[in-house]
Amino acid sequence: MTAFRTEPPAPAVAPASSGLPPLVEPLGTLTQVEVQRYSRHLIIPGFGMEAQLRLKRARVLVIGAGGLGSPTLLYLAAAGVGTLGIVDDDEVELSNLQRQVIHGMSDLGRSKAESARLSIEEVNPLVEVVLHEERLERSNALELFSGYDLVIDGTDNFATRYLVNDAAAMLGKPYVWGSILRFEGQVSVFWQDHGPTYRDLFPQAPPPGSVPSCAEGGVLGVLCAQIGSVMVNEAIKLITGVGTTLLGRVLVFDALGMTWRELRVRADTTAPRITELVDYEQFCGLPATDTGTAMGRDASAAPVPLVSVDELAELLAARSQGGADFDLIDVRSPEEHAIVSIDGAVLIPKNLILDGDAALDPARITYVHCKSGVRSADVVGFLRKQGFGDVHSVDGGITAWVQRIEPDKPTY
């Protein structure tokens, strides 16, 4: 059996600086309780009392108290960040608990912001928590951001990411960005006038439906902790001025291969400065819905017809008695279909249809459903362009079906 040899600790070296100015000045003092609480920070060479005082005076706004927001908020609180703002208008659901570790069973039905506040108080009652129980919009972003030194974006949709980027750029504030999906995560820092912004990484939003959300594509729960901890590390470096931040670099983590790789990103010097907030739903081409139609793959596409789950239930009952003839297509993944399905639906994943690998009859009346109605509207828009004349998207998808038609079936 081979014995492992323990090396003596390396000589202490002060952390290198990236040349970025610390965001916060180290004013005031620490109380005896704070000295004891943060003692393991205070004895780090090159960090010490000065950096801890910067953390104490820092005001950090976290967008989202979900998967990435959970470890981010807990570790920012544990580190001693003086004020934490939380923007979230959602409530805790059972499906959140697989990854959103700031919440627990007793929090089900409670607002995520309030649940997060209670957990933060348990970790560190010295931290002031400010709740913004509202949806981040272009109408409130600048006002919200102006009260903080640093913004951390843990959201999972492109419209909000562009909004966060632009609002932070207009106010001259840095922000830390993280993204997770399935087994992969990404993290970086953006700061106009000091380096690239999110628009330098993604000048154009990807086509609607091309990148699934975590609710559609799933995410390995522990990935939130791995990416969230890196986001907190970047926040601490920005606040204190120690170390070299990820500004100009994107870390990409593969949880299956347990590998990190680094991508370089440069600011586009020819791009115009960000000076205004735009309509981000329109910019991202998100599906816009009304009482009877939904948009297809892009915002310029013709609206596609919708059918409610109540109408679908009547149609399925009529079909079972020979009074109707149509196809019902489930465009979710096989993994989703294994959780719950609508009797009589045929599983044909969305990608097979969009790639032309599914044999569908354009002369048939066709109804398409997914989880919530987004992917199905995308598929219906595509099929209409291929000549399907009588094809409909199921409004609300299988989520609405379970809520209204078969409440004994599981949801996810």
C-alpha positions in Angstrom: 0.0 0.0 0.0 1.5 3.4 -1.0 1.6 6.0 1.7 0.9 9.6 0.8 3.5 12.1 1.8 2.2 15.4 3.3 4.1 18.5 2.1 4.7 21.4 4.5 2.5 24.4 3.8 3.8 26.8 1.2 5.1 30.2 2.4 2.3 32.8 2.8 2.0 35.1 -0.2 -0.3 38.1 -0.4 -3.0 37.6 -3.0 -2.2 39.2 -6.4 -4.3 42.1 -7.5 -6.1 42.3 -10.9 -5.7 46.1 -10.9 -9.4 46.7 -10.4 -10.3 49.1 -7.7 -12.1 47.7 -4.6 -15.8 48.5 -4.7 -16.0 49.4 -1.0 -13.9 51.5 1.4 -12.8 49.8 4.6 -14.4 52.2 7.1 -15.4 51.6 10.7 -14.4 48.8 13.0 -15.3 45.2 13.9 -17.0 44.4 17.1 -15.6 41.6 19.4 -18.4 39.3 18.1 -17.5 40.1 14.5 -13.8 39.5 15.2 -14.6 36.1 16.6 -17.1 35.2 13.8 -14.8 36.2 11.0 -11.5 35.2 12.6 -10.6 32.7 9.8 -10.8 35.6 7.3 -8.8 38.0 9.5 -5.8 35.7 9.7 -5.4 35.3 5.9 -2.3 37.1 4.7 -3.3 39.9 2.3 -7.0 39.8 3.3 -7.3 40.4 7.0 -9.1 43.2 8.8 -9.2 45.6 5.8 -11.0 43.2 3.5 -13.4 42.2 6.2 -14.4 45.8 6.8 -15.0 46.2 3.0 -17.3 43.2 3.2 -19.1 44.7 6.2 -19.9 47.9 4.3 -20.8 46.2 1.0 -24.3 46.2 -0.4 -24.9 43.3 -2.8 -28.1 42.7 -4.7 -28.9 39.1 -5.7 -31.4 38.5 -8.5 -33.3 35.3 -7.7 -33.4 33.2 -4.6 -33.5 30.0 -6.5 -30.9 27.4 -7.5 -27.9 29.8 -7.9 -29.2 32.4 -5.5 -29.4 29.8 -2.6 -25.7 29.1 -2.1 -24.8 32.6 -3.2 -26.9 34.2 -0.5 -25.8 31.8 2.2 -22.1 32.2 1.6 -22.3 35.9 1.1 -24.1 36.1 4.5 -21.5 33.8 6.1 -18.7 35.9 4.7 -20.0 39.0 6.4 -21.4 41.1 3.6 -23.2 43.8 5.4 -26.4 44.2 3.3 -28.0 41.7 1.0 -30.8 42.6 -1.3 -33.0 39.8 -2.7 -35.2 40.2 -5.8 -37.7 37.4 -6.2 -41.5 37.4 -6.6 -41.9 33.6 -6.6 -43.0 31.1 -3.9 -41.3 28.0 -2.7 -42.5 24.8 -4.4 -41.6 21.1 -3.6 -39.7 20.8 -6.9 -37.4 23.6 -5.8 -35.9 21.7 -2.9 -33.8 19.4 -5.1 -31.4 22.3 -5.5 -32.5 25.4 -3.7 -30.9 24.6 -0.4 -31.8 27.9 1.2 -35.4 26.7 1.5 -36.9 23.7 3.4 -40.2 21.8 3.8 -41.5 24.4 6.3 -41.1 27.1 3.6 -43.5 25.5 1.0 -45.9 28.2 -0.1 -43.8 31.0 1.5 -42.3 33.7 -0.7 -38.7 32.7 -1.7 -37.4 36.1 -0.6 -38.9 35.8 2.9 -37.7 32.1 3.1 -34.2 33.2 2.2 -34.3 36.0 4.7 -35.1 33.5 7.5 -32.3 31.2 6.5 -29.8 34.1 6.3 -30.7 35.1 9.8 -29.9 31.6 11.0 -26.5 31.8 9.3 -25.6 35.3 10.3 -28.0 37.7 12.1 -25.5 40.5 11.7 -26.4 40.8 8.0 -29.1 43.3 7.0 -31.5 41.7 4.5 -33.6 43.9 2.2 -36.5 42.1 0.4 -37.6 43.2 -3.1 -40.6 40.9 -3.6 -41.2 42.0 -7.2 -40.3 40.9 -10.7 -37.3 42.6 -12.1 -38.5 44.8 -15.0 -37.0 47.6 -17.0 -39.3 49.9 -15.1 -37.6 49.2 -11.8 -34.1 47.8 -12.6 -32.2 51.1 -12.5 -33.8 52.2 -9.2 -33.1 48.8 -7.6 -29.5 48.6 -8.8 -28.7 52.1 -7.7 -28.8 51.2 -4.1 -26.1 48.5 -4.3 -22.4 48.2 -5.0 -22.6 44.9 -6.8 -25.2 42.8 -8.6 -25.3 39.0 -8.8 -27.5 37.4 -11.5 -28.7 33.9 -10.9 -31.7 33.9 -13.2 -32.4 31.4 -15.9 -33.8 33.3 -18.9 -32.1 35.5 -21.5 -34.5 38.4 -21.3 -33.6 39.0 -17.6 -29.9 38.5 -18.3 -29.8 41.2 -20.9 -31.8 43.5 -18.6 -29.4 42.9 -15.8 -26.4 43.5 -18.0 -27.8 46.8 -19.5 -28.9 48.2 -16.2 -25.6 47.5 -14.5 -23.7 49.0 -17.5 -25.7 52.2 -17.4 -25.0 52.6 -13.7 -21.3 51.7 -14.1 -21.7 48.7 -11.8 -20.1 45.3 -12.1 -22.1 42.1 -11.9 -21.4 38.5 -11.5 -23.2 36.1 -13.8 -23.8 32.4 -13.5 -25.7 29.9 -15.6 -26.5 26.2 -15.2 -28.2 23.5 -17.2 -28.2 19.7 -16.9 -24.6 18.9 -16.1 -22.9 22.1 -17.1 -22.4 25.5 -15.6 -20.8 28.8 -16.6 -19.7 31.9 -14.6 -18.1 35.2 -15.4 -17.9 38.9 -14.4 -19.0 41.8 -16.6 -18.3 45.5 -16.1 -18.6 48.1 -18.8 -15.6 50.5 -19.1 -13.4 47.9 -17.3 -14.0 45.0 -19.6 -16.6 43.1 -21.6 -20.3 42.9 -20.9 -22.8 40.1 -21.4 -23.5 41.5 -24.9 -19.9 40.9 -25.9 -20.3 37.2 -25.0 -23.8 37.0 -26.6 -24.3 39.9 -29.0 -27.6 38.3 -30.1 -30.0 36.3 -28.1 -30.3 32.7 -29.2 -33.5 31.7 -31.0 -36.5 31.1 -28.7 -36.7 27.5 -27.7 -33.1 26.7 -28.8 -31.8 26.7 -25.2 -34.2 25.1 -22.6 -34.6 26.5 -19.2 -33.9 24.3 -16.1 -37.6 23.7 -15.8 -37.5 22.2 -19.3 -34.1 20.7 -19.5 -33.4 19.8 -15.9 -30.3 20.5 -13.8 -28.1 18.4 -11.5 -28.9 19.9 -8.1 -25.3 20.0 -6.7 -24.2 22.1 -9.8 -25.9 25.1 -8.1 -23.4 24.8 -5.2 -20.4 24.4 -7.5 -21.3 27.4 -9.7 -22.8 29.5 -6.9 -19.6 29.2 -4.8 -17.5 30.5 -7.6 -19.9 33.4 -8.0 -19.5 34.3 -4.3 -15.7 34.0 -4.7 -15.9 36.6 -7.6 -18.1 38.9 -5.5 -15.7 38.8 -2.6 -12.7 39.7 -4.9 -14.6 42.6 -6.5 -15.6 44.0 -3.1 -12.2 43.7 -1.5 -9.9 44.2 -4.5 -7.9 41.0 -3.8 -7.1 38.4 -6.5 -7.8 38.4 -10.2 -11.5 38.3 -11.2 -13.1 36.6 -14.1 -13.6 39.8 -16.0 -12.8 38.9 -19.6 -12.9 35.2 -18.9 -15.8 32.7 -18.8 -15.3 29.5 -16.7 -17.2 26.5 -18.1 -17.7 23.5 -15.8 -18.6 20.0 -16.9 -19.8 18.1 -13.9 -19.7 14.7 -15.7 -16.1 15.0 -16.7 -15.3 17.1 -13.6 -13.4 19.6 -15.8 -13.1 23.3 -15.9 -12.2 25.2 -19.1 -11.7 28.9 -19.7 -12.9 31.0 -22.6 -11.6 34.4 -23.3 -14.0 37.2 -24.1 -13.1 40.8 -25.2 -15.1 44.0 -25.2 -16.2 45.0 -28.7 -14.7 48.5 -29.0 -16.9 49.2 -32.1 -20.2 48.4 -30.3 -22.2 51.4 -29.1 -22.3 52.1 -25.4 -25.4 50.9 -23.5 -27.4 53.9 -22.7 -31.0 52.7 -22.5 -33.2 49.8 -21.5 -35.2 48.2 -24.3 -38.0 45.7 -24.6 -36.1 42.5 -23.7 -38.9 40.1 -24.5 -39.0 41.5 -28.0 -35.2 41.5 -28.2 -35.1 37.8 -27.3 -38.1 37.0 -29.5 -40.0 35.4 -26.6 -43.4 33.8 -27.3 -46.1 36.4 -26.7 -49.5 35.0 -25.8 -53.0 36.4 -25.9 -56.5 34.9 -25.4 -56.4 32.6 -28.4 -53.0 32.5 -30.0 -49.3 32.2 -29.3 -46.2 33.2 -31.3 -44.0 30.6 -33.0 -40.2 30.3 -33.3 -39.7 34.1 -33.7 -41.5 37.2 -32.8 -42.3 38.0 -36.5 -44.0 34.6 -37.1 -47.8 34.4 -37.5 -49.7 33.6 -34.3 -50.5 29.9 -33.8 -53.9 28.7 -32.6 -54.3 27.4 -29.1 -56.6 24.8 -27.6 -57.3 24.8 -23.8 -56.9 21.6 -21.8 -60.6 21.6 -21.2 -61.3 21.6 -24.9 -58.6 18.9 -25.4 -60.3 16.7 -22.8 -63.6 16.9 -24.6 -61.8 16.2 -27.9 -60.1 13.1 -26.4 -63.5 11.9 -25.0 -65.1 12.3 -28.5 -62.2 10.5 -30.2 -62.5 7.6 -27.8 -66.2 7.2 -28.9 -65.4 7.6 -32.6 -66.7 11.2 -32.8 -63.4 12.8 -33.6 -60.2 12.0 -35.4 -56.9 13.8 -34.8 -53.3 13.3 -33.6 -52.1 14.4 -30.2 -48.3 14.8 -30.1 -46.2 15.2 -27.0 -43.0 17.0 -27.9 -41.3 16.7 -24.5 -38.3 14.5 -23.8 -38.6 10.8 -23.0 -37.5 11.5 -19.4 -40.4 14.0 -19.0 -42.8 11.6 -20.6 -41.8 8.9 -18.1 -42.9 11.1 -15.2 -46.4 11.9 -16.5 -48.3 11.7 -19.8 -51.7 12.3 -21.3 -53.4 9.0 -22.4 -53.6 8.9 -26.1 -50.7 11.2 -26.8 -47.8 10.1 -29.0 -44.3 11.0 -27.9 -42.2 12.7 -30.6 -39.6 14.9 -29.0 -39.3 18.5 -30.3 -35.9 18.1 -31.8 -37.0 15.2 -34.0 -39.8 17.3 -35.5 -37.6 20.4 -36.0 -34.8 18.3 -37.6 -37.3 16.7 -40.0 -37.0 13.2 -38.6 -40.6 12.7 -37.7 -43.2 11.3 -40.1 -46.2 13.6 -39.6 -49.2 14.0 -42.0 -49.9 17.6 -42.8 -53.4 16.6 -43.8 -54.2 15.5 -40.3 -55.7 17.6 -37.5 -52.9 17.8 -35.0 -52.7 19.0 -31.4 -49.3 19.5 -29.8 -48.4 19.7 -26.1 -45.3 20.1 -24.0 -44.9 21.0 -20.3 -46.1 24.5 -20.3 -47.0 25.5 -23.9 -43.8 27.2 -24.9 -42.2 24.3 -26.9 -45.5 23.2 -28.4 -46.1 26.7 -29.7 -42.6 26.6 -31.2 -43.3 23.3 -32.9 -46.8 24.4 -34.1 -45.2 27.6 -35.6 -42.7 25.4 -37.4 -45.3 22.9 -38.7 -47.5 25.7 -40.1 -44.5 26.9 -42.1 -44.2 23.3 -43.4 -47.8 23.4 -44.7 -49.8 22.0 -41.8 -53.1 23.7 -42.0 -54.9 22.5 -38.9 -52.4 22.3 -36.0 -52.9 23.7 -32.5 -50.8 24.2 -29.4 -52.2 23.0 -26.0 -52.3 26.1 -23.8 -50.5 25.5 -20.5 -49.3 22.1 -21.6 -49.4 19.1 -19.3 -49.0 21.3 -16.3 -52.4 22.8 -16.9 -53.7 19.4 -17.8 -52.8 18.0 -14.4 -54.1 21.0 -12.6 -57.5 21.0 -14.3 -58.2 17.5 -15.7 -56.2 14.9 -13.8 -55.1 16.3 -10.5 -54.0 12.9 -9.2 -51.2 12.7 -11.6 -47.7 14.0 -10.6 -46.2 17.4 -11.7 -42.6 18.3 -12.1 
